[in-house]
Amino acid sequence: MRKLTYFIACSIDGFIGDPSGDAQFFVPLVDEEFFENFLKAEYPETVPTHGRRATGIDDLENKKFDTIIQGRSSYDLALAVDVTSPYAHMRQYVASRTLEKSPDPNVEIVSEGVVGKIRELKQEDSAFGIYLCGGSKIAGELIDEVDELVIKTYPLVLGSGMPMFGSAFALTEFTLDTVRTFKNGVLVRTYQRKP
Ligand SMILES: NC(=O)c1ccc[n+]([C@@H]2O[C@H](COP(=O)([O-])OP(=O)(O)OC[C@H]3O[C@@H](n4cnc5c(N)ncnc54)[C@H](OP(=O)(O)O)[C@@H]3O)[C@@H](O)[C@H]2O)c1
C-alpha cells in the first residue's frame, strides 16, 4: 500500500504559517544548497509548476509523489495568482465543500468522503506516494491517514501561528527515521507512523 506523506515547512515552534496561515517568510530562507541538494534533488515535484518554470526544473521527473491533495484555502493561494493547476506534474485533488466546479480539468474536487478517497488512492499500485500539501485543516482531517511526515523546520520562532494539524488533542506516535541539517539552519526530519 502506498503512503500518504505530510511534507510541510514549519517554524521551530511548530507553526506552518502566521495566525492567518501565511507562510511566505519561509521562502527567503531557501538557499542554493537547500534547493539543489534537497528540494531539487529529492522532492522536485513539491515545487509548484510556476516555481519549477522559474527555477528551470520543469523537466525533472517526479521522485517521490505522483498525487497531491490540498485543502481549498491552500489551493486559493494559487488561484489568487491566476494559477488553476499549481501541480500540473501530478494528479491533483483539492478538498472543498464550497467549490462547486473545478476551475481546471487537471484538478479534481473532493467534496465528501475525503478519508475514503485517500484510502482508495493508497490502494493503487504505484511506486509513488501521495503528497499531503496542507494546510492545517485538511491535515487535521487526515491525521489518522498520515503514514509519513517530512518536516522542514526553518530557524524561526513565530510565537503563535497556524498549527501543523488543526485537530483536537490526541497522541499519535511516530518513529524518527532520518534527521538532516542544512547550512541555512533548516532541519529536515522524516518520521514513519508507528504501526
Ligand atoms: N508551511 C507550509 O508548508 C504550508 C503548506 C501548505 C499550506 N500552508 C498554509 O496553510 C494555509 C491554509 O491552511 P488552512 O488550515 O486555513 O486551510 P486548508 O487546510 O488549506 O483548507 C481548508 C479547506 O479545505 C476544505 N476541507 C477541509 N476538510 C475537508 C473535508 N473533510 N472535506 C471537504 N473539504 C474539506 C474546506 O474547504 P471549503 O471551505 O471550500 O469547504 C476547508 O475550508 C495557507 O495560508 C498556506 O499558506 C502552509
The ligand as an SDF file (V2000), in Angstrom:
LIG
                    3D

 48 52  0  0  0  0  0  0  0  0999 V2000
    4.1020   25.7750    5.6640 N   0  0  0  0  0  0  0  0  0  0  0  0
    3.7070   25.0600    4.6480 C   0  0  0  0  0  0  0  0  0  0  0  0
    4.4870   24.2350    4.1060 O   0  0  0  0  0  0  0  0  0  0  0  0
    2.2940   25.1850    4.1350 C   0  0  0  0  0  0  0  0  0  0  0  0
    1.8290   24.2430    3.2000 C   0  0  0  0  0  0  0  0  0  0  0  0
    0.5230   24.3520    2.7640 C   0  0  0  0  0  0  0  0  0  0  0  0
   -0.2820   25.3710    3.2380 C   0  0  0  0  0  0  0  0  0  0  0  0
    0.2110   26.2510    4.1390 N   0  0  0  0  0  0  0  0  0  0  0  0
   -0.6400   27.3410    4.6240 C   0  0  0  0  0  0  0  0  0  0  0  0
   -1.8630   26.8280    5.0900 O   0  0  0  0  0  0  0  0  0  0  0  0
   -2.8370   27.8460    4.9620 C   0  0  0  0  0  0  0  0  0  0  0  0
   -4.1850   27.2250    4.7150 C   0  0  0  0  0  0  0  0  0  0  0  0
   -4.4850   26.2950    5.7410 O   0  0  0  0  0  0  0  0  0  0  0  0
   -5.9500   26.1550    6.3470 P   0  0  0  0  0  0  0  0  0  0  0  0
   -5.8710   25.2230    7.5030 O   0  0  0  0  0  0  0  0  0  0  0  0
   -6.5330   27.5130    6.5580 O   0  0  0  0  0  0  0  0  0  0  0  0
   -6.7870   25.5320    5.1430 O   0  0  0  0  0  0  0  0  0  0  0  0
   -6.6180   24.2420    4.1970 P   0  0  0  0  0  0  0  0  0  0  0  0
   -6.4610   23.0280    5.0290 O   0  0  0  0  0  0  0  0  0  0  0  0
   -5.6480   24.5220    3.1230 O   0  0  0  0  0  0  0  0  0  0  0  0
   -8.0630   24.2550    3.5180 O   0  0  0  0  0  0  0  0  0  0  0  0
   -9.2210   24.1840    4.3330 C   0  0  0  0  0  0  0  0  0  0  0  0
  -10.4050   23.9310    3.4600 C   0  0  0  0  0  0  0  0  0  0  0  0
  -10.3200   22.6200    2.9060 O   0  0  0  0  0  0  0  0  0  0  0  0
  -11.6160   22.0870    2.7710 C   0  0  0  0  0  0  0  0  0  0  0  0
  -11.7500   20.9060    3.6160 N   0  0  0  0  0  0  0  0  0  0  0  0
  -11.1390   20.6230    4.8030 C   0  0  0  0  0  0  0  0  0  0  0  0
  -11.5450   19.4410    5.2700 N   0  0  0  0  0  0  0  0  0  0  0  0
  -12.4180   18.9440    4.3510 C   0  0  0  0  0  0  0  0  0  0  0  0
  -13.1890   17.7620    4.2560 C   0  0  0  0  0  0  0  0  0  0  0  0
  -13.1420   16.8090    5.2170 N   0  0  0  0  0  0  0  0  0  0  0  0
  -13.9860   17.5770    3.1820 N   0  0  0  0  0  0  0  0  0  0  0  0
  -14.0630   18.5110    2.2000 C   0  0  0  0  0  0  0  0  0  0  0  0
  -13.3560   19.6820    2.2400 N   0  0  0  0  0  0  0  0  0  0  0  0
  -12.5550   19.8720    3.3050 C   0  0  0  0  0  0  0  0  0  0  0  0
  -12.5830   23.1650    3.2270 C   0  0  0  0  0  0  0  0  0  0  0  0
  -12.8540   23.9320    2.0600 O   0  0  0  0  0  0  0  0  0  0  0  0
  -14.2550   24.6820    1.8170 P   0  0  0  0  0  0  0  0  0  0  0  0
  -14.2710   25.8170    2.8010 O   0  0  0  0  0  0  0  0  0  0  0  0
  -14.2040   25.1190    0.3980 O   0  0  0  0  0  0  0  0  0  0  0  0
  -15.3180   23.6630    2.0990 O   0  0  0  0  0  0  0  0  0  0  0  0
  -11.7280   23.9630    4.1970 C   0  0  0  0  0  0  0  0  0  0  0  0
  -12.1850   25.2760    4.3930 O   0  0  0  0  0  0  0  0  0  0  0  0
   -2.3910   28.7150    3.8040 C   0  0  0  0  0  0  0  0  0  0  0  0
   -2.4430   30.0610    4.1770 O   0  0  0  0  0  0  0  0  0  0  0  0
   -0.9810   28.2760    3.4920 C   0  0  0  0  0  0  0  0  0  0  0  0
   -0.0530   29.3460    3.4900 O   0  0  0  0  0  0  0  0  0  0  0  0
    1.4680   26.1830    4.6040 C   0  0  0  0  0  0  0  0  0  0  0  0
  1  2  1  0
  2  3  2  0
  2  4  1  0
  4  5  1  0
  4 48  2  0
  5  6  2  0
  6  7  1  0
  7  8  2  0
  8  9  1  0
  8 48  1  0
  9 10  1  0
  9 46  1  0
 10 11  1  0
 11 12  1  0
 11 44  1  0
 12 13  1  0
 13 14  1  0
 14 15  2  0
 14 16  1  0
 14 17  1  0
 17 18  1  0
 18 19  2  0
 18 20  1  0
 18 21  1  0
 21 22  1  0
 22 23  1  0
 23 24  1  0
 23 42  1  0
 24 25  1  0
 25 26  1  0
 25 36  1  0
 26 27  1  0
 26 35  1  0
 27 28  2  0
 28 29  1  0
 29 30  1  0
 29 35  2  0
 30 31  1  0
 30 32  2  0
 32 33  1  0
 33 34  2  0
 34 35  1  0
 36 37  1  0
 36 42  1  0
 37 38  1  0
 38 39  2  0
 38 40  1  0
 38 41  1  0
 42 43  1  0
 44 45  1  0
 44 46  1  0
 46 47  1  0
M  CHG  2   8   1  16  -1
M  END
$$$$
